[in-house]
Amino acid sequence: MVRLSTKARYGVRALCALAVMSRDGGPVSLARVAEREGISRPYLSLIFHQLRKSGYVQASRGLRGGYRLLKSPSRITVAGVVRALEGPIAPVKCLVPGEGPAGGRCRRQGSCPSRPAWVRLQRQMEAALEAVTLQSLIEGRPAGARGGPAEMKGAEPCRGACGRTSLSSSRGTPRPGAG
């Protein structure tokens, strides 16, 4: 079964939360993102370190420090986040350069009957994840992010920080899952 790691899933969720929580443009503390998403702060710190190195977030120190996105949520794709946190998107090691037998060059590459299926799956996975932006997740549009509200069959919008949000009437803070 092909699965994304918790690092990739938490990274996408945390970036969506950061986008929602920093709509005023100010930095958001890692503690606030961790609390909102139910992710341990040390693990989220490791994830944000990688995201910072990959150019997705900027950290600022001090009393009012925290993180902010370096790109608009509409320009950050799930594929980009997955690559930043996990490396190449591939269903099998032989499709990843430098990994698998013989450094990613399988000795059976030319005669492997299953290779075309894996290559096709890899292309479809990449295309599907490239089509989804943080903005589309925040708005509850998991697919068709660049072309309108088309939905994937059977897919439901994320309901956490990357799902629809509304402002609570009492303090103007986002409530996850509301709306």
Number of C-alpha atoms within 10 A of each C-alpha: 4 7 8 11 12 9 17 20 15 18 24 25 23 25 25 27 25 25 23 24 22 16 10 8 10 14 20 21 20 20 16 15 24 19 11 17 19 12 17 12 15 12 13 21 15 14 18 22 15 18 19 18 11 14 12 21 19 17 17 13 10 6 7 10 14 19 22 23 23 14 13 12 20 15 14 22 21 22 22 22 25 21 15 20 22 14 11 17 19 17 18 15 17 22 20 16 12 12 14 14 12 11 12 15 17 17 11 11 14 9 9 10 9 9 17 11 9 15 16 12 15 18 13 12 15 19 12 16 18 19 17 23 28 28 23 25 27 25 17 20 25 26 24 17 22 16 8 10 14 12 15 13 7 5 10 13 18 17 16 20 27 28 27 21 20 15 13 12 8 6 7 9 13 17 17 20 14 14 10
